[in-house]
Amino acid sequence: MKKAFISVLCITLALCFLTTTSFAAEKREKFGVDKRSDIAKRVSFKPSTEKIRWKMVMPWSKGLLFYDIAAHFCDSVRLASAGRLDIKPFSAGELVPAMQTLDAVTQGSAQAGHDWPGYWKGKNEAFVAFASVPFGLDAEGYNIWLYEKGGLEMMQELYGRYNVYALPGGQCGQEMGLFSNKRATKMEDFKGLRVRTPGWYMDIMNILGSSVSPLPGGEVYLALERGVIDAAEFSSPAINYPMGFDEITKYAIQPGVHQPGIQCALFFNKDAYDKLPDDLKWIIDIAARETQLWAYNWVNALNAEAIRRFKEKIEIVMMDKETIIEFRKTTKKYIDDLKAKDPDVKKVMDSQEEFLESFADWRSARSGVAAWPYETFINGRTTE
């Protein structure tokens, strides 16, 4: 009798659960859809057998981690295709000069390229928005905006004007601020400061009274050593460390407000890409996404060690909150002026700014706790 009662009870509870979940399903539709799922259900192509050899060019020397990110993508494609698509990476100057990378892929003298999109500012100002915007998208923001909020389509439209097909190709997180021989924490400290930085931050620093030059990375150390410039930024701690800036400067002025997220791109000659079998196109797409994820994890794991080493030789200096806010105000005016003059910049920046607005409630709701070590947390530092 007892066993029968338990069986009836179990059946009753199961029916209640099914009724409840059915009611919940009817009340609201499923939240979120993976659009690729339908494509994956209808695979109509077969693995190709043709072996294809491509060349990749880039603005990086082999000593930079950016080169390793490009090479990682090539390795991923080679592994996933079992060697059917073999992309050989060439560092800056091996096949073409660094700043002719995009032109070479446009013209088809190389089939693939890797870059920091801001290098093509002279071709179109909007390229900078896909690289890094001062006080703009961080790593998380770029990933969501590119893959879920229409950023990728805008990126492909812009690159497409140059006969290339583009994909995100390595998100590296926030950069360091300025390596400097002059301490600067307040707005007035930046007036007259001779600085190396490229992109929109170069223009913003000039507006704030600095004297700015976009020196190539290979010239920065010598310029600092000889006193031609007072301060310079180049990239994240892990990428900066081998360049030895801490040997010839006293301070690192933080935070790196000029690049909250370093976004790289992969791009392919459109004619060459269109000729690829469908299976290899999918391998390229998936390998690019894997590279985007891997680059962030790899670089930031290295950043943690690099910043500890920097602290042994130089002082980490934080800008005042009021100074950061003034930088933000100047940046806002600069970008608004750009948007008023350039419809491409307006289109992309309006999209990024709309995303930031839409994400603000969630950012606020989750902002009460940061993953600090225990002692740091209980001593009062609960947020980042």
C-alpha positions as CSV (number, residue, x, y, z in Angstrom):
1,M,0.0,0.0,0.0
2,K,2.8,2.4,0.9
3,K,4.6,1.7,-2.4
4,A,1.4,2.4,-4.3
5,F,0.9,5.6,-2.5
6,I,4.5,6.7,-3.3
7,S,4.0,5.8,-6.9
8,V,0.8,7.9,-7.2
9,L,2.5,10.8,-5.4
10,C,5.5,10.7,-7.8
11,I,3.1,10.7,-10.8
12,T,1.1,13.6,-9.4
13,L,4.2,15.7,-8.8
14,A,5.5,14.9,-12.3
15,L,2.2,16.0,-13.8
16,C,2.3,19.2,-11.8
17,F,5.8,19.9,-13.0
18,L,4.9,19.3,-16.6
19,T,1.8,21.5,-16.3
20,T,3.8,24.3,-14.7
21,T,6.6,24.2,-17.3
22,S,4.0,24.1,-20.1
23,F,2.3,27.1,-18.6
24,A,5.6,29.0,-18.4
25,A,6.4,28.1,-22.0
26,E,3.1,29.4,-23.2
27,K,3.4,32.6,-21.2
28,R,6.7,33.7,-22.8
29,E,8.6,32.6,-25.9
30,K,12.1,31.2,-25.6
31,F,14.5,34.0,-24.8
32,G,17.2,34.2,-27.5
33,V,17.9,32.3,-30.7
34,D,21.1,30.9,-32.1
35,K,20.6,31.9,-35.7
36,R,23.3,29.5,-37.0
37,S,21.4,26.5,-35.8
38,D,19.2,26.4,-38.8
39,I,22.1,26.7,-41.2
40,A,23.9,23.8,-39.4
41,K,20.8,21.6,-39.8
42,R,20.8,21.9,-43.6
43,V,24.5,21.2,-44.5
44,S,24.4,20.5,-48.2
45,F,28.2,20.6,-49.0
46,K,30.8,17.9,-48.7
47,P,34.4,18.2,-47.5
48,S,36.6,19.5,-50.3
49,T,39.8,17.7,-51.4
50,E,41.6,20.5,-53.2
51,K,44.8,21.8,-51.4
52,I,45.0,25.6,-51.3
53,R,48.1,27.7,-50.4
54,W,47.7,31.3,-49.3
55,K,50.0,34.1,-48.1
56,M,49.2,36.4,-45.2
57,V,50.8,39.8,-44.7
58,M,50.6,42.1,-41.7
59,P,52.1,45.2,-40.1
60,W,53.8,43.1,-37.3
61,S,57.4,42.0,-36.8
62,K,57.9,38.5,-35.4
63,G,58.9,39.9,-32.0
64,L,55.4,41.2,-31.4
65,L,52.6,39.1,-29.9
66,F,50.3,40.5,-32.6
67,Y,52.3,38.4,-35.1
68,D,51.7,35.3,-32.9
69,I,47.9,36.0,-32.9
70,A,48.0,36.1,-36.8
71,A,50.0,32.9,-36.8
72,H,47.7,31.3,-34.4
73,F,44.8,31.8,-36.8
74,C,46.8,30.3,-39.6
75,D,47.6,27.3,-37.4
76,S,43.9,26.9,-36.5
77,V,42.9,26.8,-40.1
78,R,45.6,24.4,-41.0
79,L,44.7,22.0,-38.2
80,A,40.9,22.2,-38.8
81,S,41.3,21.6,-42.5
82,A,43.9,18.9,-42.1
83,G,46.2,21.0,-44.2
84,R,43.8,21.5,-47.1
85,L,44.0,25.3,-46.6
86,D,47.6,26.3,-45.6
87,I,48.0,30.1,-44.9
88,K,51.6,31.1,-44.5
89,P,52.2,34.2,-42.4
90,F,54.8,36.8,-43.4
91,S,55.9,39.5,-41.0
92,A,56.1,43.2,-41.9
93,G,58.6,43.8,-44.7
94,E,59.0,40.2,-45.8
95,L,56.6,40.6,-48.7
96,V,55.3,44.2,-48.4
97,P,56.0,47.1,-46.1
98,A,53.9,47.2,-42.9
99,M,51.6,50.0,-44.0
100,Q,50.8,48.4,-47.4
101,T,49.2,45.3,-45.9
102,L,45.6,46.3,-46.8
103,D,46.6,47.4,-50.3
104,A,48.4,44.1,-51.0
105,V,45.3,42.0,-50.0
106,T,43.0,44.4,-52.0
107,Q,45.1,43.9,-55.1
108,G,45.5,40.1,-54.6
109,S,49.3,40.0,-54.3
110,A,48.5,38.3,-50.9
111,Q,45.3,36.5,-50.2
112,A,45.1,37.3,-46.4
113,G,46.0,40.0,-44.0
114,H,46.0,40.8,-40.3
115,D,45.9,44.3,-38.8
116,W,44.8,46.8,-36.2
117,P,42.1,48.6,-38.2
118,G,43.1,52.0,-37.0
119,Y,46.2,51.9,-39.2
120,W,43.9,52.7,-42.2
121,K,42.6,56.0,-40.7
122,G,44.0,57.7,-43.7
123,K,41.7,55.7,-46.0
124,N,38.6,56.1,-43.9
125,E,38.2,57.6,-40.3
126,A,35.7,54.9,-39.5
127,F,38.4,52.2,-39.5
128,V,39.5,53.5,-36.1
129,A,36.1,52.6,-34.5
130,F,36.8,48.9,-35.3
131,A,40.2,49.1,-33.6
132,S,39.7,51.0,-30.4
133,V,37.9,54.1,-29.3
134,P,39.1,56.3,-26.4
135,F,36.6,55.7,-23.5
136,G,34.8,53.3,-25.9
137,L,34.1,49.6,-26.0
138,D,36.1,47.3,-23.8
139,A,36.8,43.6,-24.8
140,E,33.4,42.4,-23.6
141,G,31.7,45.3,-25.4
142,Y,33.5,44.7,-28.7
143,N,32.6,41.0,-28.6
144,I,28.9,41.6,-28.0
145,W,28.7,44.6,-30.4
146,L,30.5,42.8,-33.2
147,Y,28.8,39.4,-33.0
148,E,25.3,40.3,-31.6
149,K,24.6,44.0,-32.4
150,G,25.5,44.5,-36.0
151,G,29.1,45.5,-35.7
152,L,30.4,42.7,-37.8
153,E,28.2,43.6,-40.7
154,M,29.3,47.2,-40.6
155,M,32.9,46.0,-40.4
156,Q,32.5,43.9,-43.5
157,E,30.8,46.7,-45.4
158,L,33.7,49.1,-44.8
159,Y,36.4,46.5,-45.6
160,G,34.4,45.3,-48.5
161,R,34.9,48.7,-50.3
162,Y,38.6,47.6,-50.6
163,N,37.8,44.2,-52.2
164,V,38.3,42.2,-49.0
165,Y,36.2,40.1,-46.7
166,A,36.8,40.9,-43.0
167,L,36.4,39.1,-39.7
168,P,37.3,40.0,-36.1
169,G,40.8,38.5,-35.5
170,G,42.0,38.9,-31.9
171,Q,40.6,40.9,-29.0
172,C,43.5,41.8,-26.6
173,G,41.7,43.8,-23.9
174,Q,42.8,47.2,-22.4
175,E,46.1,48.8,-23.1
176,M,48.5,50.4,-20.7
177,G,48.7,54.1,-20.4
178,L,51.7,56.3,-21.1
179,F,55.3,55.3,-20.2
180,S,56.7,58.7,-19.2
181,N,59.6,60.5,-17.7
182,K,57.3,63.2,-16.4
183,R,54.7,62.5,-13.7
184,A,51.2,63.4,-14.9
185,T,48.0,63.0,-12.9
186,K,46.2,66.3,-13.5
187,M,45.0,67.9,-16.7
188,E,47.6,70.7,-16.6
189,D,50.4,68.1,-16.4
190,F,49.6,67.0,-20.0
191,K,50.0,70.5,-21.5
192,G,53.3,70.6,-23.5
193,L,53.9,66.9,-23.0
194,R,55.6,65.4,-26.0
195,V,53.7,62.1,-26.6
196,R,53.7,59.2,-29.0
197,T,50.2,57.8,-29.8
198,P,48.2,57.1,-33.0
199,G,44.6,57.2,-34.0
200,W,41.9,59.5,-32.5
201,Y,43.8,59.7,-29.2
202,M,46.6,61.6,-31.1
203,D,44.1,64.3,-32.1
204,I,42.5,64.4,-28.6
205,M,45.9,64.8,-26.9
206,N,46.8,67.6,-29.3
207,I,43.5,69.4,-28.4
208,L,44.5,69.1,-24.7
209,G,47.8,70.8,-25.3
210,S,50.2,68.0,-25.8
211,S,52.6,67.7,-28.7
212,V,51.9,64.4,-30.4
213,S,53.6,62.2,-33.0
214,P,52.4,58.8,-34.3
215,L,55.9,57.2,-34.4
216,P,56.1,53.6,-35.6
217,G,56.6,51.1,-32.8
218,G,60.2,50.4,-33.8
219,E,61.2,54.1,-33.2
220,V,59.5,54.6,-29.8
221,Y,62.4,53.3,-27.6
222,L,65.0,55.4,-29.2
223,A,62.8,58.5,-29.2
224,L,62.2,58.0,-25.4
225,E,65.9,57.3,-24.7
226,R,67.1,60.4,-26.6
227,G,64.4,62.7,-25.1
228,V,62.8,63.4,-28.4
229,I,59.5,62.5,-26.7
230,D,58.5,62.6,-23.0
231,A,55.9,59.8,-23.0
232,A,54.6,57.0,-25.2
233,E,52.0,54.3,-25.3
234,F,52.1,51.3,-27.6
235,S,50.0,48.4,-26.4
236,S,49.2,46.0,-23.5
237,P,51.7,45.1,-20.7
238,A,52.7,41.8,-22.3
239,I,53.3,43.4,-25.7
240,N,55.1,46.4,-24.1
241,Y,57.4,44.4,-21.9
242,P,59.8,43.0,-24.6
243,M,60.1,46.6,-25.9
244,G,61.9,47.6,-22.7
245,F,60.2,51.0,-22.1
246,D,60.7,50.5,-18.3
247,E,64.5,50.7,-18.8
248,I,64.3,54.4,-19.9
249,T,61.2,55.8,-18.2
250,K,60.2,56.4,-14.6
251,Y,56.4,56.2,-14.7
252,A,53.4,54.4,-16.2
253,I,50.5,56.8,-16.3
254,Q,47.3,54.8,-15.9
255,P,44.6,53.9,-16.9
256,G,44.8,53.3,-20.6
257,V,41.7,55.3,-21.4
258,H,42.8,55.6,-25.1
259,Q,42.2,51.9,-25.8
260,P,39.8,50.1,-23.4
261,G,39.8,47.2,-26.0
262,I,42.4,46.4,-28.6
263,Q,40.5,44.9,-31.6
264,C,42.4,43.3,-34.5
265,A,41.0,42.1,-37.8
266,L,41.6,39.3,-40.3
267,F,40.8,40.1,-44.0
268,F,40.8,38.2,-47.2
269,N,41.0,39.1,-50.9
270,K,37.4,38.9,-52.0
271,D,38.1,37.1,-55.2
272,A,40.2,34.4,-53.5
273,Y,37.7,34.0,-50.6
274,D,34.8,33.6,-53.0
275,K,36.5,30.8,-54.8
276,L,36.9,28.7,-51.6
277,P,34.8,25.6,-51.1
278,D,32.0,26.1,-48.5
279,D,33.7,23.9,-45.9
280,L,36.8,26.0,-45.9
281,K,34.8,29.2,-45.6
282,W,33.3,27.8,-42.4
283,I,36.7,26.7,-41.1
284,I,37.9,30.3,-41.6
285,D,34.9,31.7,-39.8
286,I,35.2,29.3,-36.8
287,A,39.0,29.7,-36.6
288,A,38.6,33.5,-36.5
289,R,36.2,33.2,-33.6
290,E,38.5,30.8,-31.8
291,T,41.4,33.3,-32.4
292,Q,39.3,36.1,-31.0
293,L,38.7,34.2,-27.8
294,W,42.2,32.7,-27.4
295,A,44.0,36.1,-28.0
296,Y,42.2,37.7,-25.1
297,N,42.9,34.9,-22.7
298,W,46.5,34.5,-23.7
299,V,47.5,38.2,-23.7
300,N,45.7,38.9,-20.4
301,A,47.3,36.0,-18.6
302,L,50.7,37.4,-19.8
303,N,49.6,40.9,-18.8
304,A,49.3,39.9,-15.2
305,E,53.0,38.8,-15.1
306,A,54.2,41.7,-17.2
307,I,52.7,44.4,-14.9
308,R,54.3,42.8,-11.9
309,R,57.7,43.1,-13.6
310,F,57.0,46.7,-14.6
311,K,56.2,47.6,-10.9
312,E,59.7,46.5,-9.9
313,K,61.3,49.2,-12.0
314,I,58.8,52.0,-12.5
315,E,56.0,53.7,-10.6
316,I,52.4,53.1,-11.6
317,V,50.7,56.5,-11.5
318,M,46.9,56.8,-11.6
319,M,45.3,59.9,-13.1
320,D,42.9,61.8,-10.9
321,K,39.2,61.1,-11.3
322,E,38.6,64.7,-12.3
323,T,41.3,64.5,-15.0
324,I,39.8,61.3,-16.4
325,I,36.3,62.9,-16.6
326,E,37.8,65.9,-18.4
327,F,39.5,63.6,-20.9
328,R,36.1,61.9,-21.4
329,K,34.4,65.3,-22.1
330,T,37.1,66.2,-24.6
331,T,36.8,62.9,-26.3
332,K,33.0,63.2,-26.5
333,K,33.2,66.6,-28.2
334,Y,35.9,65.3,-30.6
335,I,33.9,62.3,-31.7
336,D,30.7,64.3,-32.0
337,D,32.6,66.7,-34.3
338,L,33.9,63.8,-36.4
339,K,30.3,62.4,-36.6
340,A,29.0,65.7,-37.9
341,K,31.6,65.7,-40.7
342,D,31.8,62.0,-41.6
343,P,28.7,59.8,-42.2
344,D,30.7,56.6,-41.9
345,V,32.0,57.5,-38.5
346,K,28.5,58.6,-37.5
347,K,26.9,55.3,-38.5
348,V,29.4,53.2,-36.6
349,M,29.8,55.4,-33.5
350,D,26.0,55.8,-33.2
351,S,25.7,52.0,-33.2
352,Q,28.4,51.6,-30.5
353,E,26.9,54.4,-28.3
354,E,23.4,52.8,-28.6
355,F,24.9,49.5,-27.5
356,L,26.6,51.1,-24.5
357,E,23.2,52.7,-23.5
358,S,21.4,49.4,-23.9
359,F,24.0,47.6,-21.8
360,A,24.1,50.1,-19.0
361,D,21.4,48.6,-16.8
362,W,23.1,45.2,-16.7
363,R,26.5,46.8,-16.1
364,S,25.1,48.7,-13.2
365,A,23.2,45.7,-11.7
366,R,26.3,43.5,-11.7
367,S,28.8,46.2,-10.6
368,G,28.8,45.7,-6.9
369,V,31.4,43.0,-6.7
370,A,34.8,42.5,-8.4
371,A,37.0,39.4,-8.2
372,W,39.7,40.8,-5.9
373,P,41.8,38.6,-3.7
374,Y,40.2,38.0,-0.3
375,E,42.4,40.4,1.8
376,T,41.9,43.2,-0.8
377,F,38.1,42.7,-0.8
378,I,37.6,42.6,3.0
379,N,39.7,45.7,3.4
380,G,37.1,47.7,1.3
381,R,38.0,47.4,-2.3
382,T,34.8,45.7,-3.6
383,T,34.6,47.1,-7.1
384,E,37.1,47.5,-9.9
